[in-house]
Amino acid sequence: MLRVNGLFEPQELKHCIRDLVALSTLPTSWKDYNSQQTAESVAAALISMLNADIIYVSSPGLGDDAPVEVIRTSFVSSAEAIDRIKTIVRGAWLDKRKQAFGIGNTFGNGELHFASAPIGFGENAGIVAGSLHPHFPSDAHRLLLEIAASHATLAIERGYADAQQLRMASLVERSSELVGFVRLEGSVDYLNKAGCELLGLSGPQEARHLNIIDFITPDQQSRARRKLLPQVMETGRWLGELNFRHFKTGEDIPFLVDWFRIDDLLTGRPTNMATVSRDLRGQKKVDKNLQRLNVLLEQRVSERNSELAEALKRLTFEAAEHALADVRAQELQLELLHASRLSAVGQMAGALAHELNQPLTALTNLVNAGRHMISKNTHTVESVQEVLHEASAQALRAGEIVRRLREFVKRGETEMRIEKLPDLIREASALASMGSGTHGVRTKLKFDPRADAVLGNRVQLQQVMLNLIRNAHEAMVESERRELVVSTSRLDEETIEISVADCGPGVPDEIAEHLFEPFHTTKPDGMGLGLSICRIIVEAHGGTLQYEPNLGGGAIFRINFTFPREQ
């Protein structure tokens, strides 16, 4: 900043003082100006005070405001020429980065002399004044320019700070949570509108007559005074649950309280304490309702599980009384079906509980909703009937699941021994051709003499083969080429493999993802348990069952077993 005593001419000093007084009055009129208006005012004042030919003002963008550029010139008045002058001046100033510089006059003879002063704390905002007078800029010109830039900087920064303060005040006042400030001794400086409403106070004026301890219920005041507030002063913060009292009704209100200390930015000393506290009544009500519903749900599930266990007991007893067929082929076929159903019972208990849980949960919720609607007496008969109708549908759905289970479970026994694998597969293939026929399928059996034995239950393993072969027959009903290859092979010293390969359409990707899961089926009358049961049986024998697409079209199911050793 130039010193005033550097001005030698008395007349020049007199004019300078006059202009300084005029400049000092400008910030008063800028109180409600935005950046654009402030820049226009600075440019208009300086072009007269400095008797300048060009005044260019670049104001910084703060917050959401964009940067502002304003130019005043005595050369021309057309918009195109003004834009051209602005581009030339801006480019020359940014390129030179000097307080005083000169450029050629593109609009006539002579040289334009410039002086500049920055606005704000950046590098791209400032005031640039230009004149054709050879003695421009004088010390007085530079002094006026720098003071104008300082005034503009303060005005713009103050406007931005005021806007930020207004936004923050609006945010606090509109908050739904309790926000307050207190002095270090505890007296209230401020409490927002939501805080006054939550605690039954008429407004901030009433709150200012209170101490922070007055907000806390009597049973918790001693703890707050002796432990919590000292902790805030010592560590800077305390977060936890406290009960505040309602000043009109006396109600105890649970709050999640966040107390924190505010320190002076310069000295670091504590100046205030503040809080942002949340009313927990709604959350606690929801938690209580959820707890009650969980207890009720557990009771319902326990009752349904008892009923299910009794139903399974009756079904198992009924299945045990089922008679064996007279013909050997029919006996073997029934035994295979019995074994597969018994193998699924263990998994079915979990699967059935899962299936029943959805309709039973829906039924419970619908009945409770109906009871609530009736007790409130605010709903029409039609709306209650609609809820009860949906509850009835869910009950029928649960009954249908139980009915499917009753039809599924049959009896059988498990015995493990070394079986001849070729004989086991031949019998299963013959059984698969009975009843529905082979659908014109030509079956090839290929046996590796090194894989002629397996340790397992003959009935269960034949059920696996029967299921896979029948599935292959059904898959190739619409195929032009109907060829089924069942083969055995010795993979290594430890493993033998059985493969069932068909020429059908194969399995779509979206179905293959759930191929071995229970109750997934594409058959209209199927339960979706066949492949699930097959995998359970194979894994119970220490093996694996996997699916892969057939390269020539169709599907391949591979079963791997550990080769049995001599006992």
Stockholm file with secondary structure:
# STOCKHOLM 1.0

chainA/1-567         MLRVNGLFEPQELKHCIRDLVALSTLPTSWKDYNSQQTAESVAAALISMLNADIIYVSSPGLGDDAPVEVIRTSFVSSAEAIDRIKTIVRGAWLDKRKQAFGIGNTFGNGELHFASAPIGFGENAGIVAGSLHPHFPSDAHRLLLEIAASHATLAIERGYADAQQLRMASLVERSSELVGFVRLEGSVDYLNKAGCELLGLSGPQEARHLNIIDFITPDQQSRARRKLLPQVMETGRWLGELNFRHFKTGEDIPFLVDWFRIDDLLTGRPTNMATVSRDLRGQKKVDKNLQRLNVLLEQRVSERNSELAEALKRLTFEAAEHALADVRAQELQLELLHASRLSAVGQMAGALAHELNQPLTALTNLVNAGRHMISKNTHTVESVQEVLHEASAQALRAGEIVRRLREFVKRGETEMRIEKLPDLIREASALASMGSGTHGVRTKLKFDPRADAVLGNRVQLQQVMLNLIRNAHEAMVESERRELVVSTSRLDEETIEISVADCGPGVPDEIAEHLFEPFHTTKPDGMGLGLSICRIIVEAHGGTLQYEPNLGGGAIFRINFTFPREQ
#=GR chainA/1-567 SS CCCGGGCCCHHHHHHHHHHHHHHHHHHHHTTTCCHHHHHHHHHHHHHHHTTCSEEEEEECCCTTCCCEEEEEESSCCCHHHHHHHHHHHHHHHHHHCCSEEEEECTTSSSEEEEEEEECTTSSSCEEEEEESCTTCSCHHHHHHHHHHHHHHHHHHHHHHHHHHHHHHHHHHHHCSSEEEEEETTSBEEEECHHHHHHHTCSCHHHHTTSBGGGGBCHHHHHHIIIIIHHHHHHHSEEEEEEEEECTTTCCEEEEEEEEEEEECTTTCCEEEEEEEEEECHHHHHHHHHHHHHHHHHHHHHHHHHHHHHHHHHHHHHHHHTCCCCSSHHHHHHHHHHHHHHHHHHHHHHHHHHHHHHHHHHHHHHHHHHHHHHHHHTCSCHHHHHHHHHHHHHHHHHHHHHHHHHHHHCCCCCCCCEEEEHHHHHHHHHHHHHSSSCCTTCEEEEECCTTSCEEEECHHHHHHHHHHHHHHHHHHTTTCSCCEEEEEEEECSSSEEEEEEECCSCCCCHHHHTTTTSTTCCSSTTCCSCHHHHHHHHHHHTTCEEEEEECTTSSEEEEEEEECCCCC
#=GC SS_cons         CCCGGGCCCHHHHHHHHHHHHHHHHHHHHTTTCCHHHHHHHHHHHHHHHTTCSEEEEEECCCTTCCCEEEEEESSCCCHHHHHHHHHHHHHHHHHHCCSEEEEECTTSSSEEEEEEEECTTSSSCEEEEEESCTTCSCHHHHHHHHHHHHHHHHHHHHHHHHHHHHHHHHHHHHCSSEEEEEETTSBEEEECHHHHHHHTCSCHHHHTTSBGGGGBCHHHHHHIIIIIHHHHHHHSEEEEEEEEECTTTCCEEEEEEEEEEEECTTTCCEEEEEEEEEECHHHHHHHHHHHHHHHHHHHHHHHHHHHHHHHHHHHHHHHHTCCCCSSHHHHHHHHHHHHHHHHHHHHHHHHHHHHHHHHHHHHHHHHHHHHHHHHHTCSCHHHHHHHHHHHHHHHHHHHHHHHHHHHHCCCCCCCCEEEEHHHHHHHHHHHHHSSSCCTTCEEEEECCTTSCEEEECHHHHHHHHHHHHHHHHHHTTTCSCCEEEEEEEECSSSEEEEEEECCSCCCCHHHHTTTTSTTCCSSTTCCSCHHHHHHHHHHHTTCEEEEEECTTSSEEEEEEEECCCCC
//
